[in-house]
Structures are given as C-alpha cells and as structure tokens.
C-alpha cells in the first residue's frame, strides 16, 4: 500500500489533458496523473487541478492537500457547499494579464478612433474622414480591480499614452496611474473615466455592482468593457442605459449565463460588442510552470503563491 | 515700403486657418498671416505653410525663404515642376507617430485575436470561442521605414510584447527590434513577418514597391497594413493576391487615388479594411510648435529641424 504513488487528479471540461499529463509526469515524477472522475483509489489523490468541477466531486478525496484552479477566478468553486477545507491556489497570470490588456487596448482604440464608424462607412463605400477624433489626453481609461491582472492592464494602456485611472476596494498605488478606492472614490473615478474596464473578482460585494445606479454615474460618452465576471453586470440595466443614452457603448466578454442565450438582446444591439469569454485564455505551459513550482513548495512545507483567501473570495 | 510687415502665407484645402492665424500672430508678432491665394503684395511673403498646393502657386513668391509642409510626406510637393529652390521643412511628428502606432496596434490585434471572426459570429448570434488563437510570440510585426514615425510604431508595438522586425533602405539599429535593410534583407524580412506595415516615404525607389512580386514573398498567413503612401501599392496586384490566397488580408489607409472611388473593389472585399486616410492626422498645435520654433531658427540663421533632402525625396 505504501508502494502506490500519490496522485495528481485533473478535471476540466475544456482543456486537453494530454498536455497536462505529459508535463506533470515529467516534472513531478513521484506523482501519477489521473482524471479525477476515473480515479479508483480516491485516497491516493493529494492534489486536484480543476476548472468548473461539479459540486461535491472534490469532497470524495479524503487526503487532498490542495486544490489548484486552472484560471484566475474562483467564485464558482467557492459556491460548492462540500468544498474540502484545504488550501486553494489560483493561477496568478499564465499569460492572461497580457491577453486581457490587449483585449482592452483593442476596445479602447476601437472606441477612441471610431473604427466602428469607418466599418459602417466602408459598407456603404463612403469616404468620410472624421476630423474631430478626440485626442487620447481626453480619453482616460479607468481600470476597476488592481490585482495581478488589473495592474498589468493599467500599465500597458498607460504605455500607449492614454491617461489611466484605477479603482480598487482598498487603497493601492501604481506608478503613473491615478488611483481611487472604496465607495467614496468610486463617484470621482466613474465621472472621469471615458472607458470603464471591469476586472474585479466576483464576491458578495461586487455581485451586481454594474447596475442602473452605477451606470448612471458614468459619463454619457463613456464605454464599459466587462472582462471581470458576468455576475457583476445586470444586463437588463445595461440595455436600458444604452437605450436612454446614459452611456455610449459596451464591449462584453462575460455574461450572467454562458454561453449567452440566442434570445439575449445584447447580440443585436448596435452599441454592444459581444465576445465569447476569450479575453484571457489559460496558456497551459505557463499555468503548468506555476502549478508545478507551487506543488514543489507545498511538498517542502513552503507556502504557495496566489493562495486564495476564502473570506475575501479571491 | 520698409514699413510693411513680412508675410507668412498659408494654403490648405482641409485645415481651419483661424487656428493657424491665431498662434502665428501671437508667437511671431513681426509677421502678418495671410492666405497665399489672397496675398496682394506677393514679394512680402517670406514663409509658406502649405498642404497640397496647386502646381505653380509657390513660384509666384519671389522672396520666399522656406516652405513648410503641414504633414510628413512631401512627395506631392516635389512633383511641382516650378517649385522654388528654397529649403523645404516637413513636420517631424506632430502627434502623428503615436496615432499611427495606435492604428497599427488596432490592426495587429484585430488580426491576431480574430476580432473580425467574433463580429461575424455576433451577427449570427453564435457563441464560438476560438481556442487556437496564436500566441503573440508567433506573430512578428514587420515595420518598413524606420524614420521618425516608423521607429515610434516599432517601439510601441514592441512594448505590447509582439516580436518586431524592421526594414529600411540603409542599415539601422533599434533596441529590441530585429532589423533588415536593402534588397538583400527584404526577402528574409518578408518571409518572417506576420504583419507587414508600410511606412516608407514615396520616392522613385519605393513607388509601386508593393506589387505582385513583393506580395508573393510575404507568407500566406500574413497581413498588409498600408499607412505609407497609396503610390506604393498596386491595388490590382493586392486584389489578385487576396483572391489567390497569396496573403491573408489587408488594412489600407492610403490609396492610388483619394478619395477612393466608389467603383473600387477594395471597398467590398471581405479581407480588406478601408479607412479614409486617417491613420495620422496633423494636430495643429503640435505642428505649430514645430513650425514656429523652426521659423525662429531660420530668422537667427539657424538650421531648421526636419529639413527635406530633395534628392532622397524625404
């Protein structure tokens, strides 16, 4: 019995497990890689690598030492009422911050340079230079959430010359970025940002934060980019705000329910860009680097990076 | 007669002359600002500020000391057979480099992240994450022309993490960018770039450079961005290359004839983005800063910045 190797178990509805198996078995040779749903000797599983596991799956592994989430958000996992009381480790970045920064930059430039108007002109073969493009100095980009991802997004947008504002729950300082915090700071932040980028974690404090009241505090010529969590935004409130010209437009990558239903009015709204949760995709090799070094840390009684605080919810 | 003030004359089919008049009269009070076509005492005109003046207009000013071009390109001006033999000064930047860098970044991200595909999916309400997005490491951006504008474009694209290649007629070194030069370097440059950005000046050497032969040396999954000059590109060769899948797509801001004729097949080609010469728009105040300080330099017998070399053509 002491001869059987410990198991690293894996569960993901989307990832190609072969990539994960190969790296784990090469870099952690004392472990065996198995799919969590196919493990026979459940007590051998010491680490679980998971994305969106069904509720109750994890509680069946009595000797679990830690759970690794294959993404940055852990809100879905924390809703499992039977979640084992072991450390939860999320991905710190895995190439996602840069991808998300690029997504934001694309959206900001599309709004500021009015590329959508040029697309419409092209469709009707109309040569129509827009001479009143606003200079970037008048186009501050506001980033909500200044963690591992938000701070990279803020920095990359700032490098392009745009003024960048930042908002977070507690005070933070980032070079070259004008930061605000808490409820008191939110009003000034929203009044000044031409683009509001949501990158907050989903917690009880941020759920439904992007509601009618929030949108009404944005300026009428401002745009919303949601790459945080679908649970932040009340989609009906956004549709109403767009109809009433409370804000100018939105680019959404996350939704209340995914996949977004074909019935949703967001798909066909002329002021909404819909993308299917692709602003930041896990890059397996970068994720594996992090997970492998965290397992090595745990095995030598160290403390892993990016440990989740269950109370805070991220 | 010695009492009459010297004149700074202005000609532009698009600019609002009031902005120019106000700054010139404030910062160069010994001069009078007049429209070149309305000047009565032509011999009083010492400096001409022009964009696309009709051939022959400038030769009528016998005491001209210098010509300032309100843009970066001087090819149209140099084709005036009666162009006075005085120094020609172009704008060095005037905010254009950053605007052009942003235009390129928008195009590169649109290609690499396949935002056009997502637009098409949105139209048919289809939730379709594309999981095989190529990492930026496999998406080198090649910039042709490494002058005042090209070097800023190369640098800003590089800051986003994309590998950047550069090509110029003569050898140039830029930190962090892999540079090529001359005819010999062109083949390797074109074979490696996933996006080829044309920012060359229009000279006899670069006219019609972007022809069938050039396009055939690009890779089949590569994109062309032309923000240089319309005279570089043979539009029929591009259409043929797109039909035959010799290259993957193009984003064009300049054309053989502008405005682009409604008859052009470029407007409706699914692989072509057409914008109406807006990648870099002169920002009057920045241009005025340069022109005013150059006139002060000339008045104190100094040498102005960004003097055009008529032989080179830029």
Interface residues (C-beta under 8 A of the other chain):
Chain A: X14 X95 X98 X101 X102 X103 X105 X106 X109 X110 X113 X115 X118 X119 X121 X122 X125 X127 X128 X129 X130 X131 X133 X135 X136 X156 X159 X160 X161 X258 X259 X260 X262 X267 X268 X273 X274 X275 X276 X277 X278 X281 X283
Chain B: X14 X95 X98 X101 X102 X103 X105 X106 X109 X110 X113 X115 X118 X119 X121 X122 X125 X127 X128 X129 X130 X131 X133 X135 X136 X156 X159 X160 X161 X258 X259 X260 X262 X267 X268 X273 X274 X275 X276 X277 X278 X281 X283
